[in-house]
Amino acid sequence: MAESRSFIAGIGFGPSNIALAVAMRDLGFDQSARFFEKAPSEQWQHHMLLSGSDIQHNPLRDFSTPVNPMGFFTFANYLKEKNKFFEYLNLGLTYAYRLEFADYVTWVRSHFEEWIEPSCVERLERTTGSSPEWKITLATGDCHFAKVAIVGTGRARRIPKVPGVEGNRAVIHLSDYLAHVSDRQRTDPIIIVGASQSAAEIAIDLLRRGFSNLYLVHRSFSLQLKDTSPFSDHVYFPEFTDYYYSLPPAARAEIGRELRRTNYSSVDKDVLDDLYRLRYQAGLAGEQPLRILNNHELVEFTSTGAGHALRIRERYLGTEQTIPFALTVFATGFLDMGADGPDAIPAPLRDLTADLITDAGGIDVSRNYRVNFARGGSYPPLFLNGLCENSHGLGDAGSFSLVSIRARDILSAIQDLA
């Protein structure tokens, strides 16, 4: 069993910890760092890089521009380095294509290869003694020790706990979508669950691929228009993070409900219009490849030798029906650590759950994203990078909106410890 050491250990090297690495490089942070990533070769959102889909944030909200607009790792400099700056400007896009922004993420990450170890972290635990450190145990059995740990794994998938769903290999999450659709027959029945932007995008993608037996199932009456008011978008300002963090839990929850449609269970207007027109055009040809079953809740998944089926119930009438399917895609988003209980805690932290969770059922995190352990005595510094929506607001909801500013705040706190 091999052992290694660094000052900083980053668990995960997705956008949040990439932003931290950029901040370290830009600010000349001279302490040693190692990042552990189980899937270093995968593109950002690699199974949702759908044809024509775009990102949902201004591309200037990148790894660097909000804190260092003249930095090497800005999206604008990426375009320059790739010799497509003027072509991109000619597109007149408000939001970049998702495929291009994924390439930008890959380009930035490629400058930190020497900091990345392609390993899956099995467990995070503290060492004993007068000056405890973090012991990171890898799937290989090797161990790494660090003074500071930053968890930037991304959020756990939200899979509704419906009878029969667990272990059903024909049921997937949206983050695995492209890996499961390419080998399907165009007549295979496919169910999409959810009323999110991703649900609508997947429905559009399947229609354009020529699938003819689709169901979109969700609990609400209709797909809702996203709240894109410039006033509502102030929730993605750094000042809002300060305000939201200062509020008591009840007030945070109330604001969260009020502003939910800026990010959840809602769809951009261009995507809604596209989906509506595709269905209408199919109707003109006497076809209806996509049936929308609104006001329905999931009752039970069943599997037999004859195939798979989903039983659903109309929420107000109480009527039930059963739909056979070859594939069900949950476009139901991700769990919120601190609000969704132990299921939302990243796997490497599971052994720390008893000391993480407060008596109120949440996680106590400082404004600078450092965890305040509820019990268990002295712990080395642990920071949560991109996992603090419950305490820091929608800018932490798996979004790029404040990723560079959050990285700066975390690094500033770490520098005080060095």
N, C-alpha and C positions, 0 to 999 in steps of 0.2 A: 504493500500500500504506500503510494507516494504522498508526500506532504509538500505544501507550498505556502507562501505568505505574501500579503500585501497590506497596505494601509486601508484601502477601500476594496470591498467586494460588492460588485453589482450583480444581482440575480435577475436575469433577463436582459436582453439587449434589443428591445423593441424601441419605438419612438421616444419613450420617456427617458430611458437610460442612454440612448444615443444623444439626446439633448444634453444630458449631464456630461457626457464625454466631450461634446462640443464646447460646453462652458468651461470645462477643465482645460481644454486645449487653448481656447481664446484667452483665458485669464492666466495662463501659465502656471497652473496648479502643479506643484512639483512632487507631490506624494505618489507612491505607487498605487496602481489600480488594476483590478482584474474583473472582467465581466463574464458571467457564465450564461450561455444561451444554448438551449437544446435544439434549436432549429436555425442555425446561422445562415443557411443558404436560401431560406424562404423569403420571398418578397413580402413587403407590407401588404396586408389584406389580400394575399395571393389567391385565395379562392373566391374573392368577390371583385376581381378585376374584370368587370363585365364591359362589353363593347359599348363605348359611348358614355359610360358612367363617369361622373365627376366627383370631386371632393366637396365637402360641405362647409369649407372654411376658406377665407381669403388666403391665397398661397403665400402672402407676406407673413402670415402667422406660421412661420417655418421654424427651423431649429435655431435660428440666429437673429433674424431681422429685428424683432421687437427689443432686443437688448444690445445687439451689435450689428447695426444695419450695413456696416462696411466690412463685415467678416467674410471669410472665405466660404463658409458653409451656408450662405443664404440661398434661397431658391433662385434669385436673380443671377447669382454667380454660377449656380449649376447650369442655368440656361446658356450663359456665356461660355463656360467650359465645354459644353456639349455642342457649341456652334449653332445654336438655334434660338438665340435671343430675339432677333427681329422677326423670325417666322412666328414665334410664340406671340409676340405683340400683335401681329397681323390677325391672329385668331379672334381677338376682341372678347376673350373669355373673362367672365367674372370669376369663375372657379376653374382650376386646372383639371384636366382629365385625370381620373384616378390612376390609370396605367402610367401616366407620366410622373405623377407625384410619387408613386411607388418606386419608380426608377430613381427619383431624387433621393428618397430614403436609402435605397441601396447604394447610391453614389456616396452619400455622406458616410454610411456605415463602412464602406470600403477603405476609408482613411484611418480606421481604428482596428484593423485586423490584428495587430500585435497585442491589443488589449483583450481580445475575445478568446475564450476557451469554449469550444463546442461540446458542452457537457450539460447534462440534466442534473439539477440540484435536488437531491432527495430529502435533505434535512438541514435545518439551521438550528444550532444550539449554542449556548454560551459555555465557555470553559470555566472551570472553578479557579479560585485563587484570589489574591488581593487585587489583581488588575485583569478582570475577565475580558476575553476576546470572543469573537464569533468563530465557531467551527462549522464549516460548510462541508457536508458530506455529499459526494457526487455519486451518480449511478455506477460509476466504475469502481467505487470503493475508495478512491483517493480522497484526501482531505485538504482543505484550504483554510487558512486562518487569517483573520482580518480584524483590525481595530473598529472599523465602521462597516455596516452592511446597508445597502440600499436595495429595496425590493421594487422592481419595475417590470413585473411579469405580465402586465395586462390583467384584465378582469376575467373571472370565471364565467363560463357560458350559462345563460339562463335557459334551463330546460324545465318546463312545467312538470310537476310531479303528478302525472296522470297514470292510472293503473295500466300496466302493460308496456310503458315506455322504456323502462330500464332494461338494458340489454338487447333492445330491438335494433338490429343492424340496418333495418330499412328506414330508421328514423335518424336524421342528422341535424346538426346545427348549421346555420347559414355560413359559418366560418369554414365549413368543409364543402360548400356547395359545388364548386367547379370540379372537384375531384370525383363527384358522384353522378354528374349529369351527362358526361360525354358518351358513356356507353349505354345509355337508356334508349329504348325504342320510342319513336315519336308518338306511339299510341299508348304508352305506359301511363296509367293514372298517377298523377303527382299532386300531392297536397302541400300547400304553403300555409303555414300557421303564423298569423300576426297581422298587424295593421301598421307596420313600420315602413320607413323609407326602403329598407332592405327587402321587405316582403313585396313591395310594388316593383322594385328593380328586378327581383328574381322572376316575378310573373311576366314582366316585359321581356326578359331574356329568354324565357321558355317559349313565349309566343313567337318571338323572332326566330327561334330555332325550329319552329314548326311543330311543337308539341300540341296535341289536339284534345287532351283529356286532363284538364287542370282544374284544381279547386283552390280557392283562396278563402280560408276560414278565419274569422276573427270575432271577438266578443262585442265590438262596438257596432253602431248602426252603419257607419260609413268610414272609408279612409279619410282622415282629417288632413286639412291643409296645415302645413308647418307654420308656426308663428315666426315670420321673418321680419317683424317690425324692427327698424333700427333702434328703437327705444328698448325693446325687449332684449336685443343683442348686447345690451350693457352688462348682462350677466356674464359675458365673456371678457369683461374688462378687469384688470388687476385690482382696481378699486372695489369692485363688487366682491372679490374674494375676501378682502379685509372686512367689509361690511357683513357678509354672510357668516364669516368665522366668528364675529363678535356676538352673534345672536344666540339666544337660548334654543335648545333643540326643537321646541314646539313652533317657534317662529320660523326656523329653518324649514321645517316640514311644510308649513303653510305656504311659504314662498315657493318651495319646490313644486307643490301642487299647482300653484298659479302659473308657473313658468314651464310646466312640463312639456308643452307642445313646441317649445323652442328646440327640443332634442328628441323627445320620445313619442311613440305612437302617432307619428305625423309624417307627412310626405311633402317634398318640394312641389311647387305648382307645375313645373315643366314635366316632372315625372308623372304626376296625376293626370295631366292632359294627355301625355303620351299613352298611358295605359287605357284611358277612356276611349281614345281614338282607335287604338288597336282593336278593342272589343267591338266598337261600332262598325269598323270596316269589316270585321269577320261576320257581323250580323248582316251586312249588305250582301254578302256571298252566301247567306243562309246557314252560316256556321256559328257555333258558340263554343270555342275551345276552352274558355275560362269561365267557370261558374263561381260567383262570389256568394259565399254563405255568411252573411253578416248576422249579428246577434246570436252567435252560436258559441257554446262552450264545449270543450273536449270532455268526453266521458270515459272512454276506455279504448286502448289499443289491443287488438287481438291478432294472433298469428297461428295459422294452421298449415297443413300440407298444401292447401289450396291457395295460400297467399296471406296477405296482410289486410287488415281492415281497421277503420277508425269509426267509433260510434260518437256522434255529436248530438247536442240537445239545444233546441231553440230556447233562449233564455227566458222569454216572456210567455210563449205559448206552451212550453214544456214538451213539444213534439220531438221525437228522436228519429235519426236516420243513420244508416251505416254506409260508409264509403270504402270500397276496396282501393288499395293503393300499392304501387311498387316502390314509392319513395315519399317520405314526408320530410319537409324542410321546416325547421323551427326558425323563423325570422323574429325571434323574441328577445334579442339583445343580450345584455350581460348583467351580472349581479353587481350590486353596489356594496363594497366592503364597508362594514360599519352599520349598514341598514338591513342587510339580508342574512345576517346570522353566520354561523360557522361554515355554511356551504360556500360563502363568498371569499373565505380566507384562502389565499394561494397555498398550494400543496406544501411548499417548503416551510411554511409557518404553522402548519397544523399542530405540530408538537408543542407550540407555544400558546395554543388557543386559550387554555385555562388562565394564563397570565395576561393575555391580550384583552379579553372581553371584560368590560366593566360590569358592575352589578345591574346597570340599566340596559345591558345587552349590546352596547356599542364599543367603539374603540376610541381611546383618548389620544388625539394627535395634536401636537403643537402647531402654531401658525407656520413654522418652518418645516413642517411635515415629519418631525421626529416623533416617534411613538413614546408615549408615557405609559409604561406598563402598569396595569391595574393592581397587580400583586406579584409576588415572587422575588422581591428584593432588587438588588443591583443588576442591571443589564448593560451591556455595551450599547453604544448609539445604533439605533435602527431607524431608517427613514423609509417612508412609503412614497414612491414616485409614480403618480398617476392613479392612485387607489383611494383618494380621499374625497370623493364627491359628497359624502354625507356630512363632512365637516367643513369643506372648502368650496362647495358649490359646483355648478354645472361646468365650469372651466376644467374640472378634474374628471369629467364624464367620458373618459376615453377619447378626448378630443385633442387636436393640435393647438387649440385656441391659445392656451397659456403655457405650452410645453417648455418654451425657452425661459420664460420668467420663473416658472416653478423650479427648473434646473438651477437657475441663478440663485434662488432663495435657499435651496438645499445645499449648494456648494458653499454659499456664504456661511451657513451654519457649520459645515464640515471644516471650513478653514479656521473657524474659532476653536476647533478641537485639536487641530494639527500642532 
